[in-house]
């Protein structure tokens, strides 16, 4: 609840029963904001016209429909501020109340993996530097089937190699605790899992191999050339680039025109560049400079047509870590103009390649 004046926040209205939760903010969100719950009657008395306006506005919204939510057609809307720890509890409660129970998961071969099948898990996030003193590297694995036991040896599906799970954690904010067992739907943090990457599958070594489809990816719309500010720290620069790419902070592309010492960073939004720059300087001690490129479109390109694309004004060819050849162009009109002039050369959207 807030009028249009900036910073005038009164509380959060629950449209289900009309109660309002008010907050007393803590400096910098250092701890959970103090809450006070007002029932509908008391909220109407204390907040007067503000409460009436909020209730009338909420009545224009449709109630949450579980069927359409779980089919991916609708999304519930919640308000809050993570930095100030406002509304975080309501968000967690909504996940508990609305999220479906773990079920059979589609595999890459179009079969479905039952929850009672032998253990399998999917790596959906990588994060490093959570503990600066130890330079740890945590792979977050969602248990998809079976039972996870700390210390078990699993198979890394992408490489076929065994992987030990001795250091398994449950991570919630700054809190960490050792995980001994986990079941479908649980998330396990595997420490120093340098061999794993986002989208990898791990499973029990006994029985047939299983691979889950990769996570959907957004097409990058911002591109910048990265260079190490200090050429003497090129080793740290390359290590940092590899780490950030593995975590999915940015996509790292290599252009034959510029070489791997000046990779092209591709991102959905410019904030990703700021995060990358900060981490390169403070985590890897390899400050870098960024040169924004006047490009906003990336398309898959057959390598045999790379020379033709590279000769096209305002376009550039780069390669992804997986070996795919990409055409980088100014905008969609630029891409369409190239296709009109070269009807035998296909420029395929990146999203189509992920499905």
N, C-alpha and C positions, 0 to 999 in steps of 0.2 A: 504494500500500500504506500503510495507516494504521489503527491501532487506533482505538477510539472516543474516546480522549482528544483533545481539541481541540488542533490544531497539531502533532500527532505524525505527521509525514509521512516515510516511508522511501524511497519511490521509485515508479516506474511498472513494472508487470508487463506483458510482452508475452505474451499467452496462446498465440500461435502456436508459439514455441520456448522459452518459459519464462524468457527472460533478463529481468533487472531493470536499469533505468536509475536510478541515484541522482543526486542533485543537490546542489550547493553553491550556495545562494541568493546573489544579489548585491543590495546595498541598493536597494530601490525598483524592482527590475527594470531597472536602468539598462543592463544588458547581459545577454546570454544566460547563463543559469545554467550553471556548470561541470558537465559530465556525466561519469559513469563507468558503463560497462556491465559487469554481472556475468553470466556465463553461468549456466545452471541449477544446475550443481554448486556453483559458488562462492557463488551466491546462497543456496542451501540451507544451506551451511556458515555463512555470515556472518549471515544473517537468521533462521535457525532456525525457530521456531514461527510467526513472522510470515509467512515465505515459504510455509510449508505452508498456513496459513489463506488466504492470497491465492490460491494455486493451486487449492485446493479450492473457493473461491468462484467463480473464473473458469470452472471446469468446469461450473457450473450455467448458464452463458451459452451461447447458440447462436453458432456461428461466423458470420462475415459471409458472406452469400449475395449474390453480385454481381447475379444476375438479379432478385431481389426488391428489392435496393437501387436498381437503375437503373430499376425500374418504379415506384418511389416507395412501396413497401409496407413496407420496413424501413429502419432507420437505424443505422449503426454507432455505437458508443459509445466515446468517448475521454475520458480524464481529464487535467486539466492546470490551469495557472493562468497566464493571459496576463500579468497584472500582474508576476508573478515570472519570466516567460519560462520556465516549466516546461511541458514537453509540446508546445510550439509546433512544434518540428521534427517530432515524430511526427504532428501534425495535418497539416502541409504534405505530409509523405510519404504520408499516407493519401489526400489529395486527388489526388496524382500517381498512386497505385496504383489507386484505386477509381473516380475520376471518368471517365465515358465521353468518348471523343473527340468533338469538335464534329460535329454532324449537321444535317440539314435542320431548319429552325425553322418552326413553325406561324405563319402570318400571320393578321391579324385577319379576312381574308375567307375563312378556312378552307383556303386553299391552303398549300403548304409552300415555303419559300425554300431552295433548294439552297445548299450551302456554296460551290459554284463559280459562283454567280450574281454579277453585279456587286456592288460594295461596298454593304453595309448594316450598320447598327449600332443598338444599343438602349441608351438612357440608363437605367441602373439605380440611380444614386446621384449626389447633388449634395453638395458639401462646400465650405464657405467658412471663411476664417480659419485655414487650415493654416499659412500664413506671415503672422503678424501684421504684419510690416513692410510687406507689399505688399497686404494685404487681397484675396488672390486668391480666385477662385471657380472650382472645378474640377468639371467634369461627367465622370463615369466612363462610358465607352461600351464595351460589349462588341461586338467585331466578330462579326457573325453570318454574313456571306458576303463573298466576294471579298477584295480586297487593299486595305488602307488605306495611303496615302502621305501623309506630313506635308506640309501646304500645299495639299492637294487641296480643291477647292470641292465641297461636298456640299449636298443639299437637305434643309432642315428640314421633315419631312413635315407637321407640324401647321400650320405657317404657309405652307408652299410657298415660303419665301424661301431664297436661297443662304446658306451658312454656311462661313466660312473656317476651316481647321484648322492655322493656322500654328504655334501653340504647343501641341504634343502631347507628353505626358510619360508615362513609366512610373513609377508610384509604389509603393514598397514600404517601409512604415514611414516613417521620416524620409528615406529615400533617394529622390532623383529623378534621372531621366535622360531625355534627349530620345529620342523614338521617331521613327524614320524610316519604318519599315514595320511593319505588323501584319496578322495573318491570323485566320481564324475561331477563336474561343476566346480570343484575346488581349484584354486590357483596356487602353484608351487613356484617359489623362486629358487633357481639353481645357480649357486654362486660360482664365479670363475668359469662359466660355461662358454669359453672363447670359441669353441668349434660350432656352436649353434647360431642360427640366424633367424630373423623373423620369417615365419611361414614354414619352418621346418617341422617335421613330425618325428616323434620318438615313440618306440613301442617295445613290448617284450620280445626278446630274441627268439623265443619258441613260437612256432606258428607262422602263418603267411605274413608278408610285409604289408603295411598299410601306409597310405599317404593321403593327407587331407588337402583340399584345394587351398591355394594361397589366399591371403587376405586381399580384398579389393583395394585398388590403388587409384588415387586421384591423378589426373593429368597435370603436370607442372605448367605454370603460367608465367613464372619469373625465372630468369637465368642470369648468372653472374660468374665471371672468371675469377677464380681464387688463386692468389700467389702468396708465398711465404714472404713476410716482411723482411726476415733475415735469412738469406740463402744458406747460411751456415747451420740452420735448423731444419734443413729439408727432410731429414730422417724423421724428426718429430712431426713435421707437417704431413708427411705421407701416412704416418701411423694414425694421426688424428683424423685425417680424411677417411681412412678405411674404417675407423671406429664409428664415426658419425654416419657413414653410409650403412654400416651393418645395423645400427640402431634405428635407421629410418628417419633421422633428423633432417637430412637432405638426400637427394639423389646426386651421385657423383658421376659425371660424364667425361669422357676423354675425347678430345678432338685431335685429329691428325694434324690440323693446322697449328695447334698450340702446344701439343705434347702433354704427357702426363704430369709434368711439373707445374702446369697451369690448368687444372681441371675446371670444368664448367659445373657449377652447382645449380641444380634445378629444384624449384620449390613451388608449392601451391600458393604461398603468401610470403611477403618480405620478412615477416617476423622470424621465419625459419633461418634466414641469413643472419639475423641478429643473434639468435641462439647459437648458431654454428660459430660465429666470430667470437662470442664470449667464451665458449668452451675451448676453442682452439687456443686462446690466449691464456686462460686461467687453469685449464686442466691438462693441456698438452705442452704448455710453454712454447707455443708456435704461433705468435700473432700473424694475422694475414690481412691482405688488402683485397677488396672486392671491386670489380669493375662490372657495373650493370650492363647487360646486353639488351639491345632493342628488339628482343624476341619474346613471343608469348605463346607459341604453338610448337608442340612436339608430335611427330608422327613416325610410325615405324616405316622403314625403307629397306627394300631389297639391296644388299651390299653391292650388287653388280651395277646399281644405278647411282652409287655414291658420288662418282666423279661428275655426273651430269648435275646432280643437286648442288654439289659444292661450287660449280661454276655459275649457278643461278644467282643474280644480284640479291644481296640481303639475306641469303640463306647460309646455313652451316650444317656440316655433318658431324655427328658425335656417336660414340659407342658407350653402351651401358655395361655394367659389370657382368651381366649374363651373356654378353656378346652381341646383343641386338644392336642393329644400326638404326640411328634416329636422324630424322630430318628436323632441323630447327628453323622456324620461319617467323616473320614479324607478326602475322596475324592470320586469321582464317581466310581473308580475302587474298592474301599473298599465297597461301597454300592452294586455294582454288585456281588462282591464275597459273601457278606452276602446273597443276593437273590439266588445265585446258591446253597449255602449250606442250604437254608431254602426256598424251592420253594413254600411252602404254605403261606408264610408271604409276604404281599405286602407292598412295600415302595412307596408311592404315592408322586409325585412332588407337592410342595406347590402351584405353579402357577395354576395347574389344579383345585385345591380346590377353587380358587378365581373366576373362570370363571362361 
